[in-house]
Amino acid sequence: MAERNFKNYSLQKYTGTGSRHLCPKCNDKKSLTLYVDDSGHPIASTVGRCNHISGCGYHVTPKQYFESNGVALPKYEKRTFVPPPPKPKPTFHDLAEIRPLMAGYGQNRFVQFLLSRFDESTVSDLIRKFRIGTDSTRWTGATVFLQIDEKQHIRAGKVIGYDAQTGKRIKQPTPQISWLHSLMKKEGFVLSQCLFGLHQISNDSNYPICIVESEKSAVICSAVWPDKLWLATGGKQNLNSTLFEPLKGRDITLFPDVDGTDEWRAKAKTLGVKVKVSDYLSKVATPEQSHFDLADYLLQTDLKAICATQSESDTNIPPKAKETQEQPQDEPQPQPQPPTAPKPTKTLLDVGNEVLGLQNNMQKDEIINSLMTEYKICAERAEVAFTKLESEGVIIPTSLNDRFFLNTINNTPF
């Protein structure tokens, strides 16, 4: 076999499901990322890395392939440095295309699972906090996890199908997971991810930040420990310094999955920010729980009971998160939490801002749908609320009475 240069091969960039292939080990039809040359041509259908790092772990490099086939490995040649082209600017989703997704929670299978574990008020708060959506374009009742950055730009939407009974991702016959821009067929969309839940940091600057791998874990942990901001990387491999740039100066603790503790502890030193890494799960997990994440562990408990008592103290948080840059210190004794201040009375102007504030130019049906989505009320109650907003002058119709605008001077209690 002729001598071949292997050094210019790299893993194929994700451009859609067509850029993912059959894994020879786990037989998942869309999980293998192939090594390709500078022209985008793969070496062979078996030379690549499976995306299921923990569950499968298949990885054959170009070097391994050439050596096993008796190809002489060439010496590296000096090459003229060519600066990489500038990165294209990220594409953001428009609010107008996202708003229709903020509904359909009766069909949303992940929301239905949450309702089996938490009370309706808690689930409503979680939907609002993380801006969880529903999309049935490809899979009925699939969940949309929006990646919204600290400047409130909607960078991406990950669409995942769940089993409403178990809360597990649906992976058979094929994994139900995709990107929103792919389902919307948005040509030329430049994906630039951020941490799931990052939008929370602009409003809560003093809360400790806890980071897990999956979006599901972040949502569930936020219900159990609402006095902390829960964010997710969206994948074990996504732990990188770029995602952590907006978190500089914050109190950060990583909660890796059981089988990812060592990997995250090593990566934590390269993030450019000071973080702690919890090894709690790796210590308490049984051999049968080797792939557990924090949510899996919590789901074995009575979550409603935990949520009912968590405000009394901070004793439920997994202990002994270790500093990556300092020696471990004795864990401080848990302190009682201060009583929660009563929520201020919501005014009609508050309601108007929440319903129209981001768009401020809506038809009656749009406002009623927004009221139903924002406050989880039926159509009849939304109609009454609309009438009150209009009669009190909070929303003002145009001369044709077909669209309404916000009047910013009415502070009547709602």
C-alpha positions as a printed Julia matrix, in Angstrom:
414×3 Matrix{Float64}:
   0.0    0.0    0.0
   1.31   3.45  -0.89
   2.61   5.84   1.71
  -0.04   8.29   2.82
   0.01  11.5    4.85
  -2.37  11.25   7.8
  -1.52  14.41   9.68
  -4.04  16.72   8.01
  -7.11  14.74   8.99
  -9.67  16.11  11.44
 -13.09  15.16  12.75
 -15.88  16.13  10.38
 -17.75  19.27  11.44
 -21.44  18.88  12.23
 -23.61  20.11   9.35
 -26.74  18.08  10.12
 -27.64  14.43  10.58
 -26.02  13.66   7.22
 -22.61  14.32   8.77
 -23.08  11.59  11.38
 -22.75   7.93  10.46
 -23.21   4.3   11.58
 -21.03   3.33  14.56
 -19.44  -0.13  14.04
 -19.59  -0.84  17.78
 -22.98   0.33  19.12
 -24.72   0.29  15.7
 -26.26   3.72  16.23
 -26.93   4.99  12.69
 -26.24   8.65  13.5
 -23.49   8.7   16.15
 -20.13   8.24  14.37
 -18.1   11.34  13.47
 -15.65  10.43  10.7
 -12.13  11.75  10.19
 -11.91  13.68   6.91
  -9.07  15.26   4.93
  -8.7   18.92   3.97
 -11.14  18.37   1.1
 -13.77  16.78   3.35
 -13.23  13.19   2.16
 -13.32  10.48   4.86
 -10.54   7.9    5.26
 -12.9    4.97   5.74
 -16.33   4.29   7.21
 -14.73   2.88  10.38
 -12.27   5.69  11.14
 -13.9    8.09  13.55
 -15.26   8.69  17.04
 -18.65   7.7   18.44
 -20.55  10.54  20.13
 -21.63   8.15  22.89
 -18.35   8.49  24.76
 -19.55   6.84  27.96
 -21.98   4.26  26.59
 -19.88   3.14  23.6
 -16.43   4.72  23.53
 -15.55   3.68  19.96
 -12.64   5.74  18.61
 -10.26   4.83  15.78
  -7.76   7.55  14.81
  -6.12   7.98  11.38
  -2.79   6.94  12.87
  -4.28   3.71  14.26
  -5.94   2.95  10.94
  -2.77   3.5    8.86
  -0.58   1.52  11.24
  -2.99  -1.43  11.31
  -3.02  -1.45   7.49
   0.77  -1.31   7.14
   1.0    2.24   5.86
   4.35   3.94   6.52
   3.94   7.06   8.62
   5.57  10.06   6.9
   7.69  12.63   8.65
   6.06  15.94   9.28
   7.05  18.66   6.85
   7.34  22.31   7.65
   4.36  24.21   6.35
   3.85  27.92   5.85
   1.53  29.24   8.51
  -1.74  30.37   7.06
  -3.94  32.23   9.55
  -7.41  30.73   9.86
 -10.25  32.7    8.32
 -12.25  34.87  10.75
 -15.07  33.09  12.46
 -18.48  33.93  11.01
 -20.81  35.87  13.26
 -23.27  33.66  15.13
 -26.88  33.52  14.0
 -29.65  34.24  16.51
 -33.24  33.05  16.44
 -35.88  35.79  16.16
 -38.34  36.13  19.01
 -41.21  35.96  16.54
 -40.26  32.43  15.47
 -39.74  31.29  19.07
 -42.95  32.68  20.58
 -45.24  29.97  19.04
 -43.11  27.31  20.74
 -43.97  28.67  24.18
 -47.18  26.63  24.29
 -48.43  23.07  23.88
 -47.41  21.99  27.38
 -50.29  19.53  27.56
 -48.49  17.58  24.82
 -44.94  18.26  26.02
 -43.77  14.9   27.36
 -40.97  16.29  29.5
 -43.39  18.76  31.13
 -45.83  15.91  31.76
 -43.04  13.99  33.46
 -42.2   17.02  35.63
 -45.86  17.25  36.66
 -45.66  13.67  37.91
 -42.82  14.68  40.25
 -43.56  18.3   41.21
 -46.64  20.4   41.87
 -48.12  22.5   39.07
 -46.86  25.81  40.48
 -43.26  24.54  40.59
 -43.45  23.24  37.02
 -44.9   26.54  35.8
 -41.99  28.38  37.44
 -39.5   26.02  35.78
 -41.08  26.55  32.35
 -40.88  30.31  32.82
 -37.38  30.3   34.33
 -35.78  28.17  31.61
 -38.18  29.24  28.83
 -38.96  25.65  27.93
 -40.82  25.2   24.66
 -42.64  22.52  22.68
 -42.08  21.44  19.1
 -43.91  18.61  17.32
 -42.43  19.16  13.86
 -40.71  15.77  13.87
 -41.66  14.15  17.19
 -44.95  14.72  18.99
 -44.51  16.58  22.27
 -40.75  17.06  21.96
 -39.13  19.57  24.31
 -37.24  22.68  23.18
 -34.34  23.78  25.38
 -33.34  27.28  24.3
 -29.73  28.42  24.68
 -30.1   32.12  25.58
 -26.93  34.02  26.43
 -26.29  36.69  29.05
 -27.38  39.38  26.57
 -30.7   37.57  25.95
 -29.72  36.48  22.42
 -31.36  33.17  21.45
 -28.35  31.28  20.14
 -29.86  27.84  19.65
 -32.68  25.49  20.49
 -32.07  21.83  21.21
 -35.11  19.64  20.52
 -35.31  16.38  22.5
 -37.99  13.71  22.77
 -38.69  12.24  26.23
 -40.74   9.4   27.66
 -43.49  11.03  29.75
 -43.48   8.13  32.24
 -39.76   7.65  32.89
 -38.36  11.04  31.95
 -35.71   9.29  29.87
 -34.67  10.39  26.4
 -36.19   8.38  23.55
 -33.32   6.71  21.69
 -35.07   3.88  19.82
 -35.55   3.2   16.97
 -33.51   6.38  16.42
 -32.49   9.07  18.94
 -35.03  11.88  19.13
 -32.67  14.85  19.22
 -32.07  17.69  16.78
 -31.42  21.42  16.53
 -34.28  23.85  16.1
 -32.63  25.62  13.16
 -32.32  22.27  11.42
 -36.02  21.48  11.88
 -36.88  24.99  10.69
 -34.62  24.47   7.64
 -32.78  27.74   8.28
 -30.08  27.77   5.59
 -26.73  29.27   6.56
 -27.49  29.27  10.29
 -24.22  29.72  12.21
 -24.51  27.74  15.46
 -22.61  29.27  18.37
 -23.62  27.6   21.61
 -23.74  28.96  25.14
 -24.52  27.29  28.45
 -28.17  26.32  28.85
 -29.71  28.64  31.46
 -27.05  31.34  31.01
 -29.71  34.05  30.63
 -30.38  33.78  34.39
 -27.07  35.39  35.37
 -28.11  38.86  34.22
 -30.88  38.98  36.84
 -29.26  37.06  39.72
 -25.68  38.28  40.0
 -24.99  36.98  43.52
 -26.39  33.45  43.36
 -23.92  30.52  43.36
 -23.73  28.79  39.99
 -23.98  25.0   39.65
 -23.25  23.34  36.33
 -24.39  19.89  35.22
 -24.19  18.08  31.9
 -27.81  17.74  30.73
 -30.58  20.31  30.39
 -32.95  17.92  32.16
 -30.67  17.83  35.2
 -30.45  21.62  35.35
 -34.25  21.94  35.35
 -34.83  19.28  38.02
 -32.03  20.53  40.29
 -33.39  24.06  40.05
 -36.69  22.81  41.45
 -34.92  21.14  44.38
 -32.39  23.93  45.07
 -33.9   27.2   43.76
 -31.41  29.31  45.74
 -28.74  28.43  43.18
 -28.5   29.03  39.44
 -28.39  25.74  37.56
 -26.81  25.69  34.12
 -25.97  22.84  31.71
 -23.23  22.25  29.15
 -25.51  20.11  27.01
 -22.88  17.39  26.69
 -19.82  16.02  28.42
 -17.54  17.29  25.65
 -18.9   20.84  25.82
 -16.94  21.82  28.91
 -14.63  24.49  27.45
 -13.24  27.93  28.25
 -15.37  29.74  25.64
 -18.62  28.78  27.38
 -17.28  29.97  30.74
 -16.16  33.47  29.7
 -19.41  35.13  30.91
 -18.98  33.47  34.35
 -15.69  35.05  35.38
 -15.69  36.11  39.02
 -18.68  33.94  39.96
 -18.91  31.14  42.55
 -19.03  28.03  40.32
 -19.38  24.34  41.17
 -19.37  21.55  38.59
 -21.52  18.46  39.16
 -20.33  15.89  36.61
 -22.02  12.61  35.84
 -20.65   9.61  37.71
 -18.52   8.47  34.77
 -17.36  12.0   33.95
 -15.84  13.07  37.26
 -12.19  12.51  36.32
 -12.61  14.08  32.88
 -14.31  17.2   34.22
 -11.78  17.56  37.03
  -8.99  17.57  34.44
 -10.82  20.01  32.15
 -11.7   22.31  35.06
  -8.09  23.49  35.15
  -8.32  24.76  31.56
 -11.53  26.81  31.81
  -9.9   30.13  32.66
 -12.07  30.58  35.75
 -11.87  29.24  39.28
 -14.3   26.36  39.79
 -15.01  23.59  42.26
 -15.72  20.03  41.18
 -18.08  17.86  43.22
 -17.19  14.18  43.52
 -20.34  13.43  45.52
 -22.02  11.23  42.9
 -18.91   9.19  42.15
 -18.65   8.35  45.87
 -22.27   7.37  46.53
 -23.08   5.65  43.22
 -23.32   1.87  43.06
 -21.85  -0.1   40.12
 -25.34  -0.18  38.6
 -25.41   3.64  38.75
 -22.15   4.18  36.85
 -23.9    6.37  34.23
 -26.05   8.37  36.67
 -26.23  12.13  36.7
 -27.47  14.27  39.58
 -31.06  14.2   38.29
 -31.04  10.38  38.06
 -29.95  10.26  41.69
 -32.6   12.76  42.8
 -35.37  10.95  40.94
 -34.92   7.98  43.26
 -36.14  10.16  46.12
 -39.41  11.85  47.04
 -38.86  15.13  45.22
 -42.07  16.74  46.43
 -41.0   16.11  50.04
 -37.55  17.57  49.38
 -39.0   20.66  47.73
 -41.37  21.16  50.67
 -38.5   21.24  53.17
 -35.53  22.6   51.2
 -36.14  26.22  52.2
 -35.49  25.42  55.86
 -31.74  24.89  55.31
 -29.13  24.13  52.72
 -28.46  20.61  53.98
 -29.76  18.85  50.85
 -27.05  20.03  48.47
 -24.49  17.28  47.7
 -21.48  17.96  49.96
 -17.74  18.45  49.52
 -17.23  20.03  46.14
 -13.45  20.24  45.84
 -11.48  23.26  44.7
  -9.43  22.58  41.58
  -6.8   25.19  42.4
  -6.71  25.0   46.19
  -6.5   22.33  48.86
  -9.89  21.03  50.06
 -11.2   22.85  53.1
 -13.56  21.77  55.83
 -17.1   22.28  54.66
 -18.91  25.07  56.55
 -21.92  24.2   58.63
 -25.21  24.78  56.79
 -26.89  28.03  57.73
 -30.65  28.57  57.93
 -32.06  30.28  54.85
 -33.67  33.72  55.34
 -37.44  33.78  54.98
 -38.67  34.38  51.46
 -39.99  37.89  50.95
 -43.62  38.06  49.83
 -44.07  38.64  46.11
 -45.17  42.2   45.31
 -48.63  42.71  43.9
 -48.54  42.46  40.11
 -49.92  45.54  38.37
 -51.69  45.74  35.04
 -48.59  47.41  33.65
 -46.49  44.43  34.81
 -48.86  42.11  32.95
 -48.77  44.29  29.86
 -44.97  44.34  29.89
 -44.78  40.57  30.25
 -47.29  39.95  27.48
 -46.41  42.72  24.99
 -43.16  44.19  26.25
 -40.85  42.3   23.89
 -43.04  42.8   20.8
 -45.42  45.66  21.71
 -47.47  45.27  18.53
 -49.89  42.36  18.65
 -53.34  41.32  17.53
 -56.04  40.4   20.04
 -55.7   36.64  19.44
 -51.94  36.88  19.92
 -52.37  38.7   23.23
 -54.91  36.15  24.49
 -52.6   33.26  23.52
 -49.71  34.99  25.25
 -51.79  35.47  28.42
 -52.71  31.78  28.39
 -49.06  30.78  27.96
 -47.54  33.28  30.4
 -50.0   32.69  33.27
 -51.19  29.13  32.51
 -54.85  30.15  32.38
 -57.75  28.99  30.2
 -59.09  30.9   27.2
 -62.07  32.31  29.13
 -59.88  33.81  31.87
 -57.46  35.15  29.24
 -60.41  36.88  27.5
 -61.42  38.52  30.8
 -57.82  39.64  31.41
 -57.61  41.09  27.89
 -60.83  43.06  28.45
 -59.47  44.47  31.71
 -56.18  45.47  30.09
 -58.04  47.28  27.32
 -60.69  48.93  29.54
 -58.02  50.26  31.93
 -56.04  51.7   29.05
 -52.96  49.5   29.51
 -53.16  48.36  25.9
 -54.21  50.85  23.24
 -55.68  49.82  19.87
 -54.65  51.37  16.58
 -57.13  53.35  14.55
 -58.22  50.15  12.81
 -58.56  48.3   16.13
 -56.58  45.37  14.69
 -53.35  45.72  16.69
 -52.58  46.89  20.22
 -49.73  48.82  21.8
 -48.61  49.2   25.42
 -49.47  52.3   27.47
 -46.69  52.62  30.08
 -48.45  54.75  32.71
 -51.07  52.48  34.29
 -50.08  50.88  37.6
 -53.5   49.57  38.65
 -53.18  46.31  40.65
 -53.99  43.3   38.51
